[in-house]
Amino acid sequence: MIRFDHVVKRFGDHVVLDELSFRVGRGEFVSLIGPSGSGKTTILRLLMTLERVDGGTIHVGGQCLSHRLKDGGLVPADERHLRAARKRIGMVFQHFNLFPNMNVRQNIVEAPLRVLGLSKEEADARAAQLLQLVGLADKMDAHPARLSGGQQQRVAIARALAMRPQVLLLDEVTSALDPELVAEVLAVLKEIAASTDITILCVTHEMEFARHVSDRVLMFDHGRILEDAPPEKLFTAPTQERTRTFLKAVLERG
């Protein structure tokens, strides 16, 4: 479902991703871990087309995301190509990014109505179903300011799912929450992973969550993958010393 082939991303002279190649299968839940600045969030931004690659290619669902075909060859994707590709990808950010002037229902139905062309009845039915999934069926008419941080993040997850994405990207979705609210959001994500075939790529510092929900965990450092393994192997018997020191520091801090 996701394929990076020798992807390079630079910011000025700083190489953030260095000939990065990896695959994520359909329906897999893959967590990206590693120190800050190791390139994890840049991967999500490339998939959301918020950044452009400087080398290599990215494919999503068998179609090239970073480039398009022209005269038998690949050229950098134009805005029309990127706009179509974005419909297949959802993202949940650290900071909920809900529209404060809209209630919960309106936040969820806005994109399906405008981008997918759903009828009001279809969009409302989809919103009701998703709010049931994230445990907020009774908050349909509430505005974001009336919700806790955990509730706002669950609305943001429902909003991303309302577009029926093939791929869902999660960028440190619990980092802006008070500790007591983290569990409720992680429980929702665990349910989504178990009950849908959406491919999920998750940047997280929640090691226990990554360990218990992921199919695979990728350890990053300096724009490269140091380890790619099932969570039980990576967390109990990492092969790289850098992974061992990172996990020790994060788990002790937690």
Backbone as CSV, one residue per row, in Angstrom:
resi,resn,N_x,N_y,N_z,CA_x,CA_y,CA_z,C_x,C_y,C_z
1,MET,0.825,-1.212,0.000,0.000,0.000,0.000,0.859,1.261,0.000
2,ILE,1.982,1.234,0.725,2.924,2.367,0.728,4.286,1.836,0.307
3,ARG,4.907,2.532,-0.641,6.242,2.117,-1.085,7.132,3.334,-1.267
4,PHE,8.201,3.376,-0.507,9.247,4.384,-0.669,10.425,3.710,-1.377
5,ASP,10.874,4.282,-2.481,12.018,3.751,-3.220,13.122,4.798,-3.296
6,HIS,14.163,4.599,-2.485,15.360,5.449,-2.515,15.011,6.933,-2.396
7,VAL,14.113,7.239,-1.447,13.630,8.609,-1.289,14.679,9.463,-0.568
8,VAL,14.933,10.625,-1.152,15.840,11.616,-0.565,15.029,12.878,-0.289
9,LYS,15.213,13.439,0.906,14.617,14.731,1.222,15.654,15.582,1.930
10,ARG,15.873,16.782,1.391,16.824,17.716,1.979,16.112,19.009,2.357
11,PHE,16.615,19.628,3.397,16.252,21.006,3.722,17.551,21.788,3.714
12,GLY,17.791,22.534,2.637,19.090,23.180,2.475,20.168,22.130,2.306
13,ASP,21.213,22.235,3.095,22.301,21.260,3.037,22.063,20.051,3.932
14,HIS,20.970,20.091,4.705,20.698,19.020,5.669,19.883,17.909,5.002
15,VAL,20.444,16.709,4.954,19.743,15.556,4.393,18.908,14.916,5.499
16,VAL,17.578,14.985,5.355,16.674,14.454,6.372,16.374,12.976,6.114
17,LEU,16.146,12.619,4.856,15.939,11.228,4.464,16.993,10.878,3.431
18,ASP,17.667,9.773,3.673,18.861,9.436,2.894,18.655,8.101,2.174
19,GLU,18.193,8.176,0.906,17.971,6.961,0.102,17.064,5.974,0.851
20,LEU,15.949,6.483,1.355,15.063,5.683,2.199,14.170,4.774,1.356
21,SER,14.171,3.482,1.673,13.292,2.512,1.015,12.612,1.650,2.070
22,PHE,11.283,1.522,1.956,10.542,0.591,2.809,9.163,0.364,2.206
23,ARG,8.486,-0.668,2.694,7.156,-1.037,2.230,6.221,-1.192,3.420
24,VAL,4.944,-0.867,3.204,3.891,-1.134,4.190,2.754,-1.817,3.443
25,GLY,2.368,-2.999,3.914,1.329,-3.759,3.241,-0.067,-3.254,3.548
26,ARG,-1.015,-3.649,2.715,-2.415,-3.264,2.914,-2.920,-3.766,4.256
27,GLY,-3.501,-2.866,5.043,-4.062,-3.232,6.329,-3.055,-3.336,7.456
28,GLU,-1.779,-3.081,7.178,-0.771,-3.141,8.236,-0.819,-1.903,9.122
29,PHE,-0.461,-2.098,10.386,-0.246,-0.991,11.316,1.248,-0.956,11.602
30,VAL,1.906,0.085,11.123,3.358,0.200,11.262,3.671,1.463,12.060
31,SER,4.435,1.295,13.127,4.846,2.431,13.954,6.273,2.841,13.614
32,LEU,6.491,4.145,13.572,7.817,4.716,13.345,8.303,5.292,14.666
33,ILE,9.432,4.825,15.142,9.996,5.343,16.379,11.421,5.823,16.123
34,GLY,11.938,6.589,17.059,13.295,7.108,16.926,13.384,8.490,17.528
35,PRO,14.596,9.016,17.666,14.774,10.325,18.282,14.180,11.447,17.440
36,SER,13.918,12.579,18.072,13.450,13.757,17.338,14.477,14.135,16.279
37,GLY,13.973,14.526,15.103,14.865,14.921,14.028,15.375,13.775,13.180
38,SER,14.843,12.565,13.406,15.327,11.405,12.649,14.617,11.211,11.322
39,GLY,13.602,12.057,11.027,12.943,12.004,9.729,11.549,11.416,9.735
40,LYS,11.040,11.019,10.895,9.754,10.324,10.963,8.600,11.194,10.456
41,THR,8.483,12.403,10.981,7.378,13.273,10.581,7.531,13.715,9.131
42,THR,8.753,13.839,8.650,8.970,14.182,7.240,8.360,13.128,6.327
43,ILE,8.428,11.869,6.721,7.798,10.795,5.944,6.307,11.043,5.807
44,LEU,5.652,11.404,6.925,4.218,11.680,6.876,3.922,12.898,6.017
45,ARG,4.741,13.925,6.110,4.520,15.146,5.330,4.692,14.885,3.832
46,LEU,5.600,14.001,3.473,5.750,13.619,2.068,4.512,12.858,1.584
47,LEU,4.006,11.967,2.412,2.815,11.218,2.035,1.583,12.115,1.932
48,MET,1.538,13.167,2.742,0.422,14.117,2.665,0.630,15.162,1.575
49,THR,1.726,15.053,0.851,2.131,15.985,-0.216,2.339,17.403,0.298
50,LEU,2.654,17.529,1.593,3.013,18.823,2.154,4.474,19.170,1.845
51,GLU,5.249,18.158,1.469,6.628,18.340,1.030,6.825,17.535,-0.248
52,ARG,7.842,17.915,-1.037,8.187,17.196,-2.270,9.497,16.446,-2.075
53,VAL,9.607,15.290,-2.725,10.857,14.535,-2.651,11.938,15.239,-3.463
54,ASP,13.194,15.053,-3.051,14.341,15.540,-3.819,14.989,14.419,-4.614
55,GLY,14.552,13.200,-4.367,15.051,12.054,-5.096,14.226,10.841,-4.770
56,GLY,14.180,9.863,-5.682,13.405,8.661,-5.463,11.923,8.863,-5.737
57,THR,11.137,7.834,-5.445,9.699,7.873,-5.707,8.921,7.309,-4.529
58,ILE,7.648,7.738,-4.430,6.715,7.236,-3.427,5.479,6.738,-4.156
59,HIS,5.041,5.517,-3.815,3.809,4.956,-4.361,2.819,4.699,-3.221
60,VAL,1.543,4.940,-3.489,0.470,4.632,-2.545,-0.620,3.893,-3.309
61,GLY,-0.986,2.717,-2.824,-2.032,1.943,-3.479,-1.710,1.573,-4.905
62,GLY,-0.432,1.369,-5.197,-0.030,0.979,-6.543,0.120,2.126,-7.510
63,GLN,-0.172,3.347,-7.065,-0.052,4.515,-7.931,1.045,5.429,-7.410
64,CYS,1.800,6.009,-8.338,2.886,6.899,-7.932,2.311,8.183,-7.357
65,LEU,2.753,8.528,-6.166,2.291,9.739,-5.490,3.170,10.934,-5.833
66,SER,4.467,10.716,-5.833,5.421,11.816,-5.976,5.590,12.275,-7.416
67,HIS,5.250,11.411,-8.378,5.444,11.702,-9.794,4.210,11.259,-10.581
68,ARG,4.147,11.709,-11.840,3.101,11.256,-12.742,3.731,10.877,-14.077
69,LEU,3.007,10.052,-14.817,3.496,9.624,-16.123,3.288,10.714,-17.164
70,LYS,4.308,10.953,-17.961,4.193,11.890,-19.076,5.162,11.449,-20.171
71,ASP,4.607,11.235,-21.373,5.419,10.824,-22.524,6.259,9.592,-22.208
72,GLY,5.653,8.652,-21.474,6.329,7.397,-21.193,7.324,7.430,-20.052
73,GLY,7.474,8.594,-19.411,8.411,8.709,-18.294,7.756,9.359,-17.096
74,LEU,8.499,9.457,-16.008,7.994,10.059,-14.778,8.463,11.503,-14.660
75,VAL,7.532,12.390,-14.331,7.859,13.789,-14.048,7.250,14.125,-12.696
76,PRO,7.779,15.140,-11.992,7.205,15.513,-10.692,5.706,15.762,-10.792
77,ALA,4.973,15.300,-9.807,3.516,15.423,-9.806,3.085,16.884,-9.823
78,ASP,2.044,17.165,-10.608,1.480,18.515,-10.595,0.360,18.581,-9.560
79,GLU,-0.204,19.762,-9.364,-1.191,19.957,-8.304,-2.437,19.112,-8.533
80,ARG,-2.847,18.939,-9.762,-4.033,18.124,-10.059,-3.813,16.674,-9.614
81,HIS,-2.641,16.151,-9.921,-2.301,14.779,-9.524,-2.274,14.658,-8.000
82,LEU,-1.667,15.629,-7.322,-1.564,15.591,-5.867,-2.934,15.704,-5.208
83,ARG,-3.794,16.533,-5.782,-5.135,16.725,-5.218,-5.924,15.414,-5.262
84,ALA,-5.810,14.681,-6.350,-6.496,13.387,-6.466,-5.905,12.378,-5.485
85,ALA,-4.591,12.410,-5.326,-3.922,11.457,-4.435,-4.308,11.693,-2.978
86,ARG,-4.484,12.952,-2.596,-4.792,13.282,-1.201,-6.106,12.656,-0.735
87,LYS,-7.028,12.399,-1.659,-8.318,11.838,-1.282,-8.170,10.444,-0.681
88,ARG,-7.052,9.781,-0.975,-6.854,8.405,-0.516,-6.099,8.340,0.815
89,ILE,-5.703,9.511,1.326,-4.833,9.547,2.494,-5.429,10.471,3.551
90,GLY,-5.540,9.984,4.774,-6.001,10.814,5.881,-4.883,11.020,6.877
91,MET,-4.927,12.143,7.596,-3.888,12.405,8.590,-4.511,13.009,9.842
92,VAL,-4.017,12.554,10.984,-4.404,13.124,12.276,-3.152,13.737,12.882
93,PHE,-3.238,15.018,13.192,-2.080,15.782,13.650,-1.985,15.789,15.175
94,GLN,-0.856,16.303,15.674,-0.667,16.446,17.121,-1.729,17.361,17.720
95,HIS,-1.973,18.471,17.044,-2.905,19.487,17.552,-4.155,19.444,16.677
96,PHE,-5.211,18.951,17.246,-6.463,18.539,16.663,-6.891,19.280,15.387
97,ASN,-6.629,20.596,15.295,-6.945,21.367,14.087,-8.424,21.314,13.706
98,LEU,-9.301,21.259,14.698,-10.736,21.314,14.422,-11.146,22.763,14.151
99,PHE,-12.216,22.923,13.381,-12.737,24.266,13.113,-13.529,24.723,14.336
100,PRO,-13.071,25.768,15.040,-13.723,26.132,16.309,-15.144,26.668,16.130
101,ASN,-15.448,27.196,14.936,-16.778,27.776,14.704,-17.801,26.738,14.258
102,MET,-17.366,25.490,14.102,-18.262,24.417,13.676,-18.454,23.426,14.816
103,ASN,-19.642,22.823,14.875,-19.837,21.776,15.870,-19.196,20.473,15.378
104,VAL,-19.293,19.442,16.186,-18.623,18.176,15.869,-19.119,17.606,14.539
105,ARG,-20.417,17.575,14.355,-20.963,17.036,13.107,-20.434,17.804,11.901
106,GLN,-20.468,19.131,11.979,-20.019,19.948,10.863,-18.535,19.729,10.561
107,ASN,-17.714,19.574,11.604,-16.297,19.297,11.405,-16.092,18.011,10.609
108,ILE,-16.926,17.005,10.886,-16.746,15.709,10.240,-17.295,15.681,8.824
109,VAL,-18.416,16.358,8.572,-19.056,16.252,7.260,-18.504,17.244,6.240
110,GLU,-17.760,18.255,6.678,-17.315,19.312,5.771,-16.565,18.759,4.554
111,ALA,-15.544,17.945,4.781,-14.748,17.437,3.661,-15.517,16.430,2.800
112,PRO,-16.235,15.462,3.383,-17.028,14.569,2.533,-18.038,15.297,1.644
113,LEU,-18.634,16.367,2.160,-19.581,17.141,1.355,-18.874,17.877,0.220
114,ARG,-17.776,18.564,0.553,-17.125,19.429,-0.421,-16.195,18.677,-1.368
115,VAL,-15.467,17.708,-0.841,-14.447,17.022,-1.641,-14.988,15.768,-2.323
116,LEU,-15.759,14.969,-1.575,-16.281,13.719,-2.137,-17.634,13.888,-2.803
117,GLY,-18.306,15.004,-2.534,-19.609,15.238,-3.145,-20.731,14.399,-2.564
118,LEU,-20.578,13.953,-1.300,-21.645,13.190,-0.661,-22.867,14.074,-0.439
119,SER,-24.026,13.444,-0.397,-25.232,14.175,-0.023,-25.191,14.447,1.470
120,LYS,-26.005,15.406,1.907,-26.052,15.725,3.337,-26.456,14.497,4.147
121,GLU,-27.401,13.716,3.618,-27.868,12.540,4.338,-26.748,11.507,4.476
122,GLU,-25.996,11.297,3.395,-24.890,10.328,3.437,-23.800,10.788,4.405
123,ALA,-23.464,12.069,4.322,-22.409,12.596,5.189,-22.817,12.533,6.656
124,ASP,-24.071,12.873,6.946,-24.550,12.824,8.335,-24.555,11.390,8.860
125,ALA,-24.964,10.451,8.020,-24.983,9.042,8.442,-23.573,8.550,8.719
126,ARG,-22.628,8.956,7.887,-21.231,8.559,8.084,-20.689,9.169,9.372
127,ALA,-21.016,10.437,9.632,-20.567,11.095,10.866,-21.110,10.378,12.099
128,ALA,-22.401,10.016,12.065,-23.014,9.336,13.207,-22.344,7.986,13.461
129,GLN,-22.050,7.252,12.394,-21.398,5.950,12.524,-20.004,6.089,13.134
130,LEU,-19.265,7.085,12.679,-17.897,7.269,13.159,-17.862,7.791,14.591
131,LEU,-18.789,8.651,14.937,-18.845,9.120,16.322,-19.187,7.978,17.273
132,GLN,-19.997,7.041,16.802,-20.261,5.837,17.594,-18.966,5.050,17.794
133,LEU,-18.185,4.934,16.720,-16.930,4.186,16.775,-15.954,4.787,17.779
134,VAL,-15.871,6.125,17.805,-14.898,6.774,18.692,-15.492,7.137,20.051
135,GLY,-16.717,6.669,20.313,-17.317,6.844,21.632,-17.826,8.231,21.931
136,LEU,-18.259,8.952,20.884,-18.728,10.331,21.091,-20.084,10.573,20.427
137,ALA,-20.920,9.549,20.405,-22.219,9.677,19.743,-23.068,10.787,20.351
138,ASP,-22.831,11.110,21.625,-23.638,12.125,22.305,-23.077,13.532,22.150
139,LYS,-21.996,13.691,21.370,-21.347,15.000,21.226,-21.541,15.606,19.839
140,MET,-22.488,15.090,19.086,-22.705,15.520,17.710,-22.843,17.037,17.578
141,ASP,-23.540,17.673,18.501,-23.839,19.105,18.389,-22.922,19.997,19.216
142,ALA,-21.945,19.396,19.897,-21.031,20.184,20.729,-19.979,20.869,19.873
143,HIS,-19.498,22.026,20.336,-18.396,22.712,19.682,-17.073,22.293,20.344
144,PRO,-15.970,22.364,19.603,-14.681,21.909,20.139,-14.325,22.492,21.500
145,ALA,-14.658,23.753,21.728,-14.302,24.392,23.002,-14.975,23.726,24.194
146,ARG,-16.047,22.974,23.955,-16.771,22.302,25.024,-16.265,20.879,25.269
147,LEU,-15.226,20.472,24.518,-14.708,19.113,24.614,-13.343,19.087,25.282
148,SER,-13.034,17.972,25.919,-11.684,17.790,26.450,-10.708,17.560,25.297
149,GLY,-9.418,17.626,25.602,-8.422,17.379,24.565,-8.552,15.988,23.966
150,GLY,-8.796,14.994,24.828,-8.967,13.635,24.332,-10.173,13.502,23.426
151,GLN,-11.264,14.169,23.777,-12.460,14.142,22.930,-12.206,14.848,21.606
152,GLN,-11.508,15.979,21.652,-11.199,16.677,20.403,-10.344,15.810,19.480
153,GLN,-9.384,15.081,20.048,-8.541,14.239,19.208,-9.348,13.076,18.626
154,ARG,-10.303,12.565,19.378,-11.157,11.497,18.843,-12.045,12.023,17.722
155,VAL,-12.504,13.271,17.830,-13.246,13.887,16.723,-12.342,14.029,15.494
156,ALA,-11.087,14.431,15.718,-10.147,14.574,14.614,-9.914,13.227,13.915
157,ILE,-9.876,12.153,14.679,-9.734,10.818,14.092,-10.972,10.472,13.262
158,ALA,-12.152,10.752,13.809,-13.387,10.499,13.066,-13.431,11.322,11.784
159,ARG,-12.978,12.568,11.858,-12.963,13.427,10.669,-12.059,12.839,9.580
160,ALA,-10.897,12.344,9.971,-9.998,11.736,8.982,-10.626,10.484,8.376
161,LEU,-11.295,9.671,9.192,-11.907,8.444,8.694,-13.117,8.708,7.812
162,ALA,-13.727,9.878,7.970,-14.915,10.199,7.178,-14.625,10.255,5.681
163,MET,-13.368,10.449,5.325,-12.989,10.479,3.909,-12.729,9.074,3.349
164,ARG,-12.932,8.045,4.196,-12.703,6.656,3.819,-11.322,6.475,3.178
165,PRO,-10.266,6.893,3.882,-8.930,6.813,3.293,-8.437,5.374,3.208
166,GLN,-7.568,5.121,2.240,-6.875,3.837,2.182,-5.748,3.803,3.214
167,VAL,-5.181,4.981,3.468,-4.038,5.117,4.369,-4.356,6.180,5.409
168,LEU,-4.073,5.882,6.673,-4.250,6.846,7.760,-2.888,7.104,8.392
169,LEU,-2.526,8.377,8.477,-1.247,8.790,9.049,-1.495,9.427,10.414
170,LEU,-0.735,9.008,11.405,-0.891,9.508,12.771,0.423,10.122,13.218
171,ASP,0.389,11.418,13.532,1.616,12.123,13.906,1.575,12.504,15.380
172,GLU,2.139,11.654,16.228,2.216,11.933,17.668,0.865,12.422,18.193
173,VAL,-0.171,11.620,17.949,-1.529,12.090,18.206,-1.858,12.249,19.686
174,THR,-0.989,11.758,20.565,-1.250,11.921,22.003,-0.308,12.922,22.664
175,SER,0.601,13.514,21.894,1.636,14.346,22.530,1.087,15.637,23.121
176,ALA,-0.052,16.128,22.623,-0.617,17.375,23.140,-1.644,17.137,24.246
177,LEU,-1.787,15.887,24.670,-2.818,15.546,25.653,-2.247,15.420,27.057
178,ASP,-3.088,15.726,28.040,-2.725,15.432,29.415,-2.620,13.915,29.574
179,PRO,-1.735,13.442,30.443,-1.501,11.995,30.567,-2.770,11.169,30.786
180,GLU,-3.715,11.693,31.557,-4.909,10.896,31.854,-5.837,10.757,30.646
181,LEU,-5.614,11.560,29.594,-6.456,11.492,28.397,-5.851,10.624,27.305
182,VAL,-4.588,10.247,27.479,-3.892,9.490,26.436,-4.563,8.143,26.210
183,ALA,-4.924,7.450,27.271,-5.453,6.086,27.162,-6.713,6.034,26.318
184,GLU,-7.588,7.041,26.436,-8.841,6.986,25.687,-8.605,7.090,24.184
185,VAL,-7.629,7.901,23.773,-7.320,8.030,22.346,-6.645,6.759,21.830
186,LEU,-5.721,6.208,22.610,-5.044,4.985,22.189,-6.032,3.826,22.082
187,ALA,-7.031,3.785,22.947,-8.036,2.724,22.876,-8.830,2.807,21.577
188,VAL,-9.158,4.022,21.151,-9.877,4.212,19.892,-9.029,3.747,18.715
189,LEU,-7.746,4.108,18.720,-6.863,3.703,17.626,-6.690,2.189,17.585
190,LYS,-6.629,1.576,18.753,-6.519,0.118,18.815,-7.752,-0.529,18.205
191,GLU,-8.920,0.016,18.481,-10.166,-0.503,17.923,-10.191,-0.343,16.404
192,ILE,-9.741,0.808,15.912,-9.711,1.043,14.462,-8.765,0.054,13.786
193,ALA,-7.600,-0.150,14.392,-6.631,-1.087,13.827,-7.206,-2.497,13.764
194,ALA,-7.986,-2.865,14.773,-8.522,-4.227,14.841,-9.744,-4.425,13.951
195,SER,-10.500,-3.360,13.693,-11.805,-3.526,13.043,-11.867,-3.038,11.601
196,THR,-10.792,-2.469,11.077,-10.789,-1.982,9.697,-9.572,-2.532,8.956
197,ASP,-9.586,-2.378,7.630,-8.431,-2.796,6.824,-7.621,-1.594,6.357
198,ILE,-7.775,-0.461,7.056,-7.013,0.732,6.707,-5.542,0.510,7.035
199,THR,-4.682,0.950,6.148,-3.241,0.906,6.385,-2.878,2.103,7.255
200,ILE,-2.202,1.859,8.373,-1.914,2.927,9.333,-0.410,3.050,9.532
201,LEU,0.073,4.277,9.364,1.474,4.602,9.629,1.480,5.595,10.777
202,CYS,2.144,5.224,11.873,2.009,5.968,13.131,3.375,6.384,13.661
203,VAL,3.593,7.698,13.772,4.770,8.222,14.466,4.397,8.391,15.927
204,THR,5.149,7.754,16.818,4.761,7.792,18.227,5.957,7.641,19.153
205,HIS,5.800,8.219,20.357,6.723,7.958,21.451,6.054,7.092,22.522
206,GLU,4.834,6.626,22.240,4.123,5.736,23.159,4.570,4.306,22.877
207,MET,5.632,3.880,23.548,6.242,2.599,23.228,5.331,1.412,23.541
208,GLU,4.590,1.481,24.628,3.708,0.361,24.965,2.603,0.217,23.922
209,PHE,2.091,1.345,23.455,1.083,1.321,22.405,1.665,0.712,21.132
210,ALA,2.839,1.186,20.726,3.494,0.642,19.526,3.711,-0.856,19.670
211,ARG,4.066,-1.271,20.851,4.367,-2.691,21.094,3.124,-3.568,20.982
212,HIS,1.995,-3.073,21.458,0.807,-3.916,21.533,-0.127,-3.797,20.328
213,VAL,0.023,-2.779,19.500,-0.900,-2.579,18.382,-0.224,-2.813,17.030
214,SER,1.063,-2.540,16.931,1.741,-2.570,15.627,1.935,-3.989,15.100
215,ASP,1.894,-4.093,13.778,2.346,-5.315,13.109,3.862,-5.298,12.954
216,ARG,4.408,-4.092,12.706,5.846,-3.906,12.599,6.211,-2.576,13.217
217,VAL,7.466,-2.474,13.657,7.993,-1.216,14.180,9.290,-0.921,13.431
218,LEU,9.403,0.329,12.962,10.613,0.778,12.272,11.337,1.766,13.165
219,MET,12.599,1.477,13.456,13.433,2.366,14.256,14.265,3.233,13.323
220,PHE,14.104,4.563,13.464,14.803,5.520,12.614,15.906,6.244,13.372
221,ASP,16.957,6.579,12.636,17.988,7.468,13.159,18.702,8.103,11.974
222,HIS,18.802,9.438,11.990,19.481,10.176,10.924,18.962,9.809,9.532
223,GLY,17.619,9.746,9.401,17.013,9.556,8.094,17.119,8.169,7.521
224,ARG,17.522,7.203,8.344,17.646,5.829,7.867,16.945,4.875,8.824
225,ILE,16.531,3.730,8.307,15.924,2.702,9.138,17.039,1.839,9.717
226,LEU,17.121,1.823,11.042,18.102,0.967,11.707,17.572,-0.448,11.900
227,GLU,16.277,-0.536,12.216,15.672,-1.850,12.425,14.234,-1.832,11.927
228,ASP,13.799,-2.963,11.389,12.436,-3.159,10.912,12.038,-4.558,11.367
229,ALA,11.177,-4.629,12.387,10.905,-5.927,12.991,9.529,-5.953,13.645
230,PRO,8.973,-7.142,13.877,7.764,-7.239,14.694,8.043,-6.644,16.078
231,PRO,7.028,-6.069,16.716,7.276,-5.357,17.972,7.904,-6.206,19.066
232,GLU,7.489,-7.444,19.202,8.051,-8.263,20.275,9.546,-8.459,20.102
233,LYS,9.976,-8.610,18.849,11.404,-8.774,18.603,12.146,-7.468,18.842
234,LEU,11.605,-6.365,18.307,12.318,-5.099,18.425,12.414,-4.635,19.873
235,PHE,11.352,-4.838,20.650,11.353,-4.337,22.019,12.054,-5.265,23.001
236,THR,12.150,-6.542,22.672,12.787,-7.463,23.611,14.215,-7.831,23.203
237,ALA,14.502,-7.823,21.893,15.841,-8.229,21.444,16.294,-7.405,20.242
238,PRO,16.409,-6.070,20.421,16.871,-5.247,19.293,18.292,-5.629,18.899
239,THR,18.561,-5.523,17.605,19.886,-5.927,17.128,20.900,-4.795,17.166
240,GLN,20.424,-3.543,17.220,21.318,-2.393,17.148,21.484,-1.736,18.520
241,GLU,22.698,-1.357,18.851,22.966,-0.677,20.111,22.217,0.647,20.184
242,ARG,22.102,1.350,19.054,21.384,2.639,19.044,19.927,2.428,19.440
243,THR,19.317,1.357,18.986,17.938,1.055,19.362,17.841,0.784,20.853
244,ARG,18.782,0.016,21.372,18.762,-0.312,22.799,18.875,0.941,23.665
245,THR,19.775,1.845,23.310,19.937,3.064,24.119,18.722,3.971,23.991
246,PHE,18.137,4.044,22.792,16.934,4.865,22.602,15.778,4.326,23.441
247,LEU,15.523,3.030,23.352,14.417,2.436,24.103,14.628,2.593,25.600
248,LYS,15.846,2.409,26.054,16.144,2.552,27.482,15.816,3.966,27.945
249,ALA,16.244,4.968,27.174,16.010,6.364,27.547,14.524,6.704,27.550
250,VAL,13.791,6.253,26.524,12.373,6.568,26.420,11.582,5.862,27.520
251,LEU,11.869,4.599,27.756,11.108,3.853,28.765,11.404,4.341,30.166
252,GLU,12.632,4.748,30.420,12.954,5.304,31.741,12.261,6.633,31.958
253,ARG,12.193,7.444,30.882,11.526,8.744,30.971,10.024,8.554,31.203
254,GLY,9.476,7.526,30.543,8.039,7.258,30.687,7.697,6.770,32.076
